[in-house]
Amino acid sequence: MKILLCTPEYPPHSSGIGNVVASIVDNMRSLGAQIEVLTQRGEVNHRFLGGLPGALGLIPFWQSAILYSKRNFGRFDAVWFHSPLVVDLGSLLEVGNRVLLTFHTTYLGYFEAYSNCGPFHLVPYYRFVAYLEGRLLKAISKEKRLDFRVSAVSHSVARELVRNGFSRHVYEIPNGMNTMKEFNTNRRESRLIVSRLLRTDVGEDDIVALSVGRIDHQKRPLLVAKMFKKLNTLDPRVKLIMLGEGPLSARLRKEIADCRAISAPGYVSERLLNGCLGGANVFVSLSSYEGLPLSVLEACASELPLVLSDIGPHRQILDAGIGKGLLVDALCPMLDVDKVLGFIQKTRIADIPGFKVADYSKADFSWSSICEKYGQLLF
């Protein structure tokens, strides 16, 4: 089976979506699939760069990807587009191979989240991009070909596709996670890594929270910092490590400059990330929007309690029983500071009523299960 996979994000220059795609590629290759990757960033097989701002900058990439797939029709059995934004609908529908479109997020989802939670200056932009996305979904809905399929990584993303005009069946296949129980095997070493990143000694009684993700409006890092500065005043044992970089990094570091209990070291190596997952007491994400966040799934795999904004994908993760945590108000998380404090002071996931560690090797969130489902759509 030969597959052309087109994605705007792929390691080494990528966010969670790119890392998800890379994991899928690695696992499907191990099953015997031959996959050629066409990407905007990174140095895989090809590179295309768009010159327009934001999501609109992806349009030239997708146009080039469609053209490449049409020119190489005979080389591939299937073409796999990840989170496409296509303006030339006719060219897309002319792709002759079996086609799978996988949506990790939607622009309608961003538009709705920013309309409710801000930043409001981005709302008109995402309204327009969501309109372009809707044109694509409506055109695909009218396509008669049975080998033209659409999948979504979560219930929320699937519903967003339908709300934005898609009227055919959406196949739901979640993102996966690695079994990371080895992160907890050397607690002392993990706590030393945490101490190093916080630039202070961390005792066993300290409560270390971990946040991982791009430092941007979607993840709301300034709100996370504000909440944990407040929590630190209520309980000096509370500390926070925020891993990642992004357009709000400078503002974040200015916000936490007067608080030694919060550290934002930027990107770190995989070894340090694994140490943080093993050495932290709780994982926090106050995102206004997600598809199905890989960082939260990895926190579940390392058995960290979760403090999450009350949005659909976070609810799906908790409802699946692979993690246990507290949902806080998505619109105004600061209203729930006292609830968060009471929750994180438990410090051990075993203290949380009803928690049972899942068997990740057999869960629907394992990469082997996910790749098997994608294979059924592609082969």
DRENGU-124731 format. One line per 8 residues: their letters; for each residue x, y, z of C-alpha. Coordinates in steps of 0.05 Angstrom, whole numbers. Layout:
a = X:Y:Z ~ ...
END
This chain:
mkillctp = 0:0:0 ~ 30:67:-22 ~ 3:130:10 ~ 16:203:-3 ~ 6:240:63 ~ 0:316:60 ~ 5:356:124 ~ 22:429:139
eypphssg = 58:408:204 ~ 111:355:214 ~ 173:348:259 ~ 222:377:272 ~ 183:442:265 ~ 113:425:289 ~ 62:429:345 ~ 20:373:374
ignvvasi = -15:359:308 ~ 51:349:273 ~ 74:301:328 ~ 8:262:322 ~ 18:255:246 ~ 90:233:256 ~ 68:179:306 ~ 16:154:256
vdnmrslg = 68:152:200 ~ 118:114:243 ~ 67:62:265 ~ 36:52:197 ~ 105:43:166 ~ 119:-10:217 ~ 57:-46:192 ~ 84:-46:121
aqievltq = 53:16:91 ~ 96:58:44 ~ 84:131:61 ~ 111:192:26 ~ 103:256:67 ~ 90:323:34 ~ 96:379:85 ~ 101:454:90
rgevnhrf = 151:454:147 ~ 206:405:165 ~ 253:367:119 ~ 218:303:101 ~ 207:291:27 ~ 185:359:3 ~ 176:430:27 ~ 128:485:6
lgglpgal = 123:553:39 ~ 64:601:37 ~ 73:676:41 ~ 5:695:70 ~ -9:706:144 ~ -37:652:190 ~ -83:599:162 ~ -88:634:95
glipfwqs = -13:621:86 ~ -30:547:79 ~ -71:557:15 ~ -10:556:-32 ~ 15:493:3 ~ -51:457:-6 ~ -56:478:-78 ~ 15:451:-90
ailyskrn = -3:386:-53 ~ -64:374:-96 ~ -25:388:-159 ~ 30:340:-137 ~ -20:285:-122 ~ -53:292:-190 ~ 13:291:-227 ~ 34:228:-189
fgrfdavw = -33:192:-194 ~ -3:125:-214 ~ 48:123:-157 ~ -1:120:-99 ~ -60:78:-77 ~ -88:132:-31 ~ -79:206:-15 ~ -86:229:57
fhsplvvd = -97:303:72 ~ -91:327:145 ~ -132:389:164 ~ -136:415:93 ~ -155:487:74 ~ -171:485:0 ~ -198:541:-43 ~ -195:508:-112
lgsllevg = -249:456:-98 ~ -251:430:-169 ~ -178:409:-166 ~ -188:372:-101 ~ -247:333:-127 ~ -206:313:-188 ~ -155:275:-147 ~ -162:205:-175
nrvlltfh = -137:162:-117 ~ -175:141:-56 ~ -178:204:-12 ~ -181:211:63 ~ -187:279:96 ~ -171:278:171 ~ -190:340:212 ~ -151:350:277
ttylgyfe = -185:417:289 ~ -233:462:250 ~ -232:536:236 ~ -305:538:257 ~ -283:512:325 ~ -232:567:332 ~ -283:619:310 ~ -334:596:361
aysncgpf = -283:591:418 ~ -254:660:405 ~ -324:689:398 ~ -338:665:469 ~ -271:671:504 ~ -229:719:461 ~ -184:746:436 ~ -239:782:400
hlvpyyrf = -195:816:349 ~ -184:747:317 ~ -258:733:309 ~ -268:766:240 ~ -207:730:212 ~ -231:661:236 ~ -301:676:212 ~ -274:684:142
vaylegrl = -229:623:145 ~ -287:582:173 ~ -328:605:113 ~ -274:577:66 ~ -273:512:105 ~ -349:508:99 ~ -345:515:23 ~ -297:455:23
lkaiskek = -342:413:67 ~ -405:427:27 ~ -369:410:-38 ~ -344:344:-10 ~ -415:328:15 ~ -440:331:-57 ~ -385:285:-82 ~ -413:217:-103
rldfrvsa = -348:178:-97 ~ -349:126:-42 ~ -273:128:-37 ~ -274:201:-14 ~ -277:198:62 ~ -273:246:121 ~ -249:231:192 ~ -246:272:256
vshsvare = -203:262:319 ~ -259:276:369 ~ -333:282:379 ~ -327:357:381 ~ -290:363:315 ~ -340:316:282 ~ -398:359:305 ~ -362:422:281
lvrngfsr = -354:392:211 ~ -429:378:209 ~ -447:448:234 ~ -403:478:180 ~ -438:442:123 ~ -413:370:119 ~ -472:323:110 ~ -440:255:100
hvyeipng = -414:205:151 ~ -355:227:193 ~ -309:172:217 ~ -285:186:288 ~ -214:162:303 ~ -180:193:364 ~ -108:215:372 ~ -65:165:408
mntmkefn = -16:164:465 ~ 46:126:485 ~ 50:84:548 ~ 92:128:592 ~ 92:92:658 ~ 168:89:656 ~ 167:164:672 ~ 148:147:743
tnrresrl = 200:93:756 ~ 253:142:782 ~ 216:194:822 ~ 279:224:852 ~ 310:237:784 ~ 245:266:758 ~ 239:314:817 ~ 311:336:805
ivsrllrt = 292:354:733 ~ 232:393:759 ~ 277:429:810 ~ 326:447:755 ~ 272:477:711 ~ 241:516:769 ~ 310:539:791 ~ 294:521:863
dvgeddiv = 294:460:908 ~ 229:421:903 ~ 210:380:964 ~ 163:320:965 ~ 109:364:998 ~ 111:415:941 ~ 55:412:889 ~ 84:420:819
alsvgrid = 36:432:762 ~ 56:422:690 ~ 31:457:627 ~ 54:436:558 ~ 36:469:492 ~ 46:527:444 ~ 46:594:480 ~ -10:625:441
hqkrpllv = -81:652:448 ~ -113:583:441 ~ -76:555:501 ~ -87:618:544 ~ -19:615:580 ~ -28:684:612 ~ -92:658:645 ~ -56:596:669
akmfkkln = -1:639:699 ~ -52:685:732 ~ -88:626:764 ~ -24:595:791 ~ 3:660:818 ~ -62:664:858 ~ -56:592:879 ~ 16:604:902
tldprvkl = -7:661:947 ~ -59:614:978 ~ -10:556:985 ~ 65:571:976 ~ 77:497:960 ~ 43:506:892 ~ 90:515:833 ~ 82:514:758
imlgegpl = 125:495:698 ~ 101:519:629 ~ 136:484:571 ~ 131:511:500 ~ 143:573:457 ~ 98:617:416 ~ 76:688:399 ~ 58:703:472
sarlrkei = 124:679:502 ~ 151:748:515 ~ 86:771:549 ~ 85:708:591 ~ 155:717:617 ~ 140:789:634 ~ 77:766:671 ~ 115:715:714
adcraisa = 178:756:725 ~ 157:773:796 ~ 137:701:814 ~ 193:652:829 ~ 143:595:835 ~ 129:596:760 ~ 179:578:705 ~ 172:582:629
pgyvserl = 236:551:601 ~ 209:545:530 ~ 220:482:490 ~ 259:427:525 ~ 288:360:504 ~ 246:297:505 ~ 285:273:565 ~ 268:335:605
lngclgga = 195:331:582 ~ 191:259:605 ~ 223:280:671 ~ 170:334:681 ~ 115:284:667 ~ 145:237:719 ~ 161:292:770 ~ 98:335:768
nvfvslss = 38:326:813 ~ -16:352:766 ~ -25:372:693 ~ -63:435:673 ~ -94:459:608 ~ -141:519:604 ~ -146:520:528 ~ -206:555:498
yeglplsv = -206:505:440 ~ -175:437:424 ~ -185:380:375 ~ -161:323:419 ~ -97:348:454 ~ -37:302:452 ~ -6:336:513 ~ -67:318:556
leacasel = -66:246:530 ~ 8:241:548 ~ -8:267:618 ~ -61:212:623 ~ -10:160:601 ~ 37:183:656 ~ -21:180:706 ~ -22:253:725
plvlsdig = -86:284:754 ~ -115:336:707 ~ -141:407:714 ~ -177:422:649 ~ -221:475:619 ~ -292:450:609 ~ -291:441:533 ~ -315:381:492
phrqilda = -248:346:478 ~ -227:351:551 ~ -294:321:572 ~ -285:265:522 ~ -218:246:552 ~ -246:244:623 ~ -309:207:600 ~ -266:155:566
gigkgllv = -237:137:634 ~ -164:142:614 ~ -152:200:662 ~ -183:232:722 ~ -188:306:735 ~ -225:370:750 ~ -262:411:698 ~ -263:487:709
dalcpmld = -305:540:677 ~ -281:550:606 ~ -304:622:601 ~ -275:646:668 ~ -230:593:701 ~ -211:642:757 ~ -280:631:787 ~ -257:560:805
vdkvlgfi = -191:577:839 ~ -214:549:907 ~ -238:484:874 ~ -171:477:838 ~ -132:488:903 ~ -172:434:939 ~ -162:387:881 ~ -87:395:871
qktriadi = -73:390:946 ~ -92:316:941 ~ -27:309:901 ~ -35:235:887 ~ -80:207:833 ~ -98:149:880 ~ -131:200:925 ~ -182:218:871
pgfkvady = -246:178:881 ~ -264:129:826 ~ -197:131:790 ~ -174:67:757 ~ -112:64:714 ~ -130:43:643 ~ -96:-12:605 ~ -67:32:551
skadfsws = -41:-25:508 ~ -114:-46:496 ~ -148:22:497 ~ -179:55:437 ~ -125:109:446 ~ -67:63:431 ~ -29:78:366 ~ -36:7:342
sicekygq = -112:10:348 ~ -115:79:315 ~ -71:59:256 ~ -113:-3:245 ~ -175:41:239 ~ -141:89:191 ~ -117:29:150 ~ -188:5:142
llf = -207:73:111 ~ -145:77:66 ~ -136:5:42
END
